[in-house]
Amino acid sequence: MALHHLLILTKHPDDYQARIEAAGLPDLAIVASADVADGLARGAHCDLLLGDPARVKEALPHLSRLVWTQLSWAGVEPMLDPALRRDYVLTNIRGVFGPLMSEYVFGYLLALERKVFQRLESQRAGQWDATLPGTLQGKTLGLVGVGSIGAHLAATGKHFGMRVHGYTRSSRDCRHVDRYFHGADKAAFARELDYLVAVLPNTRDTAAIVDAEMLGALPPRAVVVNVGRGKTIDEAVLVSALTEGRLAGAVLDVFPEEPLPASSPFWTTPNTYITSHTSAPSFPADIVGVFVENYRRFHRGETLLHRVDFERGY
């Protein structure tokens, strides 16, 4: 069997290398670096690449033998630049972010229902705040996108006694979703929600899918949470709705431009919580598990998991 050479380009290359070596993969030599120039100086001959999108994008033009790239993220947008080569197999990470996203989303939902932020302000002001809290039980969670992450959120919602609605292109196979909506059903989907959570990738079909129609149909008690991609929500409409009090709040982890510019109105929009793309970080242990399974498939000549379709964008 031919020897394969893996170039690792990540923020913590030594951790990735140690974990992959511990897996005892056959016929694999490894070069690892956090610096692209250094990695290429020692690994330009590599036929396999593992890394985050920014480093991978920089290295792509210099790896003439490349046949497969495993991203360490779920997001693939940088790789879809039409100026980049596509003569290799690209796989991303899926199926490991559900628990992390559930921790993030329900951490904020519980904080809002239990009035954690309000009570902290009362404490700082030296005020005894005995306002009764809310509860997630009986509330309606709306998921815009019900892939692997959305399905995990749906299951967590059911754990808290919530009703779960899903807005998808056509799928309806998650058993934890009580009711599905599609296409022109945006207003019908939104009008009963307490929480709308967007969990979509950035594609041509998902741009501004959470638009004036969907946001306008939400009841004033509703909170919008975005853990997918920034471009899936019409930002101007959301800012207006929050500023005018037509929505109760927003928890925003992702934005079309990151870092969020100082000029963005979101910094001063009322009842808005900005979390700087930290909802579900890529931990080496999770990423290496996916890579190891895919390498074994690659070594056996089998189809790889989570292959990205360049045309569809995911």
C-alpha positions in Angstrom: 0.0 0.0 0.0 1.3 3.5 -0.9 2.4 5.8 1.9 0.2 8.9 2.3 1.5 12.2 3.6 -0.8 14.4 5.7 -0.2 18.1 6.2 -2.0 19.5 9.3 -2.5 23.3 9.3 -4.4 24.2 12.5 -4.1 26.5 15.5 -3.0 23.6 17.7 -1.0 21.3 15.2 0.8 19.3 17.9 -2.4 18.3 19.6 -3.9 17.1 16.3 -0.7 15.2 15.3 -0.5 13.4 18.7 -4.1 12.3 18.5 -3.9 11.1 15.0 -0.6 9.2 15.7 -2.3 7.6 18.7 -5.0 6.2 16.4 -2.4 4.0 14.7 -3.5 4.7 11.2 -1.6 2.7 8.5 0.6 4.1 5.8 0.5 7.7 7.0 3.3 10.2 7.5 2.5 13.6 9.1 3.7 17.1 8.8 2.1 19.6 11.2 2.3 23.4 11.6 0.3 26.4 12.7 2.1 28.5 10.0 1.2 27.9 6.4 4.6 28.9 5.0 6.4 26.6 7.4 4.0 23.7 6.7 4.4 24.1 2.9 8.2 24.3 3.3 8.1 20.8 4.9 5.0 19.4 3.4 4.5 20.6 -0.2 4.6 16.9 -1.3 1.6 16.0 0.9 -1.5 14.4 -0.8 -3.7 14.9 2.2 -4.6 18.1 4.1 -6.3 18.7 7.4 -6.9 22.2 8.6 -9.2 25.2 9.2 -10.6 27.0 6.1 -8.3 30.1 6.2 -5.1 28.1 6.3 -6.4 25.5 3.8 -7.4 28.2 1.4 -3.9 29.7 1.5 -2.2 26.4 1.1 -4.3 25.0 -1.8 -2.4 26.5 -4.7 0.9 25.0 -3.5 -0.1 21.3 -3.0 0.2 19.8 -6.5 -0.4 16.2 -5.2 -3.5 17.0 -3.1 -6.3 14.5 -3.5 -8.3 15.0 -0.3 -8.8 17.8 2.2 -10.6 17.4 5.6 -11.7 20.7 7.1 -11.7 21.1 10.8 -14.9 23.2 10.6 -18.5 22.7 9.4 -18.4 25.9 7.4 -17.0 25.7 3.9 -17.6 29.1 2.5 -13.9 30.1 1.9 -13.5 26.9 -0.2 -16.3 27.9 -2.5 -14.4 30.8 -4.0 -14.7 30.2 -7.8 -11.1 31.2 -8.2 -10.0 28.2 -6.2 -9.2 24.8 -7.5 -11.7 22.0 -7.1 -9.7 19.0 -8.4 -9.8 17.3 -5.0 -12.2 15.7 -2.6 -13.4 18.1 0.2 -15.0 16.9 3.4 -16.1 18.9 6.4 -17.2 18.2 10.0 -20.7 17.2 10.7 -22.4 15.3 13.5 -20.2 16.6 16.4 -21.6 20.1 17.0 -25.1 19.2 18.1 -24.3 18.9 21.8 -22.2 22.1 21.8 -25.0 24.0 20.0 -27.6 22.7 22.4 -25.5 23.9 25.4 -25.2 27.3 23.8 -28.8 27.8 22.6 -30.4 26.4 25.7 -28.0 28.2 28.0 -29.4 31.5 26.6 -33.0 30.3 26.5 -32.8 29.3 30.1 -31.0 32.5 31.1 -33.7 34.5 29.5 -36.6 32.5 31.0 -35.0 32.4 34.4 -34.2 36.2 34.1 -30.5 35.7 34.9 -29.5 38.9 33.2 -32.2 40.9 34.9 -31.4 39.5 38.4 -27.7 40.3 37.9 -28.6 44.0 37.2 -30.8 44.0 40.2 -28.0 42.6 42.3 -25.6 45.2 41.1 -28.2 47.9 42.0 -28.7 46.4 45.5 -32.3 45.5 44.7 -34.2 42.4 45.9 -35.8 41.1 42.7 -38.5 38.5 43.4 -40.0 38.7 39.9 -41.3 35.2 39.0 -39.3 33.4 36.3 -40.7 32.0 33.1 -40.3 28.4 31.9 -39.5 26.6 28.7 -42.3 24.1 29.3 -45.1 24.6 26.9 -43.1 27.2 24.8 -42.7 26.8 21.1 -39.2 26.4 19.5 -38.9 27.1 15.8 -35.9 25.7 14.0 -35.0 27.2 10.6 -33.0 24.2 9.4 -33.3 20.7 10.8 -30.1 18.9 9.9 -27.9 17.1 12.4 -27.5 20.2 14.7 -31.2 21.1 14.3 -32.2 17.6 15.2 -30.1 17.7 18.4 -31.7 21.0 19.3 -35.2 19.6 18.7 -34.5 16.6 21.0 -33.2 19.0 23.7 -36.3 21.1 23.3 -38.5 18.1 23.8 -36.5 17.3 27.0 -37.6 20.7 28.4 -41.2 20.1 27.4 -41.3 22.4 24.4 -43.3 22.2 21.2 -40.9 22.0 18.2 -41.6 23.4 14.8 -39.3 23.0 11.8 -38.9 25.1 8.6 -37.0 23.1 6.0 -36.7 22.9 2.2 -38.4 19.5 2.1 -37.1 17.2 4.8 -39.4 16.1 7.6 -37.6 13.1 9.1 -36.7 14.3 12.6 -39.0 12.5 15.1 -38.7 15.3 17.6 -40.3 17.9 15.4 -44.0 18.2 16.0 -44.8 20.1 12.9 -43.0 21.0 9.6 -43.3 24.0 7.3 -41.9 24.5 3.9 -41.6 27.1 1.1 -44.3 29.7 1.3 -45.3 28.8 4.9 -42.9 31.3 6.5 -45.6 33.3 8.2 -47.5 30.3 9.4 -44.2 28.9 10.8 -43.3 32.0 12.6 -46.6 33.3 14.1 -46.7 30.9 17.1 -43.1 30.8 18.1 -41.5 31.9 21.4 -38.0 31.2 20.1 -36.8 31.1 16.5 -33.4 29.5 16.0 -31.6 29.7 12.6 -29.3 26.7 12.0 -28.5 27.0 8.3 -25.4 27.0 6.1 -24.6 29.9 3.8 -25.8 29.0 0.3 -27.6 30.8 -2.5 -30.9 29.3 -1.3 -30.5 30.3 2.4 -29.5 34.0 1.9 -31.9 36.2 3.9 -34.3 33.3 4.3 -35.2 34.8 7.7 -36.7 37.8 6.0 -39.3 40.5 6.6 -42.1 38.1 6.1 -40.8 35.6 8.7 -39.6 38.2 11.2 -42.8 40.2 10.8 -45.0 37.2 11.6 -43.2 36.5 14.9 -45.1 37.6 18.0 -43.6 40.4 20.1 -42.6 37.9 22.8 -40.3 36.0 20.4 -36.5 35.9 20.6 -34.3 35.2 17.5 -31.2 33.1 17.9 -28.7 32.7 15.0 -26.1 30.0 15.2 -25.9 29.1 11.5 -24.5 31.8 9.3 -25.0 35.6 9.4 -26.3 36.0 5.8 -29.3 33.8 6.5 -31.0 36.7 8.4 -32.0 40.1 7.0 -30.0 42.2 9.4 -31.7 45.5 8.7 -35.2 44.1 9.3 -34.0 42.4 12.5 -32.4 45.6 13.8 -35.6 47.6 13.1 -37.8 45.0 14.8 -35.7 45.0 17.9 -35.3 48.8 18.1 -39.1 49.3 17.7 -39.9 46.7 20.3 -41.6 44.3 17.9 -39.4 41.5 19.1 -38.3 40.6 22.6 -34.6 40.0 21.9 -31.9 38.3 19.8 -28.9 36.1 20.5 -26.5 36.4 17.6 -23.3 34.4 17.3 -22.7 34.8 13.5 -22.6 37.8 11.2 -22.0 38.4 7.4 -18.8 40.3 8.3 -16.6 39.0 11.2 -15.3 40.4 13.4 -18.4 42.6 13.6 -17.5 46.1 12.6 -17.6 48.9 15.3 -20.1 50.7 13.0 -22.6 47.8 13.2 -25.9 48.9 14.7 -26.1 45.6 16.6 -23.7 46.8 19.2 -26.3 49.2 20.5 -29.5 47.4 19.5 -31.7 46.8 22.6 -32.1 43.3 24.0 -29.3 41.9 21.8 -26.6 39.5 22.9 -23.5 39.2 20.7 -21.3 36.1 21.3 -18.6 36.5 18.6 -18.8 33.1 16.8 -18.1 31.1 19.9 -21.2 28.8 20.1 -19.6 25.6 18.9 -15.8 25.6 18.7 -13.9 22.9 16.9 -12.2 20.8 19.6 -9.3 18.5 18.4 -10.7 15.4 20.0 -14.0 15.7 18.0 -12.3 16.7 14.7 -9.7 13.9 14.9 -12.4 11.3 15.4 -14.0 12.3 12.1 -10.7 12.4 10.3 -9.7 9.0 11.6 -12.9 7.4 10.4 -12.5 9.1 7.0 -8.9 8.1 6.6 -9.8 4.5 7.2 -12.4 4.8 4.5 -10.0 6.5 2.2 -7.4 3.8 2.9 -9.9 1.1 2.0 -11.1 3.0 -1.2 -14.5 3.7 0.3 -16.8 6.7 0.0 -15.8 9.4 2.5 -18.2 10.9 5.1 -19.4 14.5 4.8 -18.2 15.1 1.3 -18.9 18.7 0.2 -20.7 19.4 -3.1 -19.0 22.5 -4.5 -22.0 23.5 -6.6 -24.5 23.1 -3.8 -22.3 24.8 -1.3 -22.5 22.2 1.5 
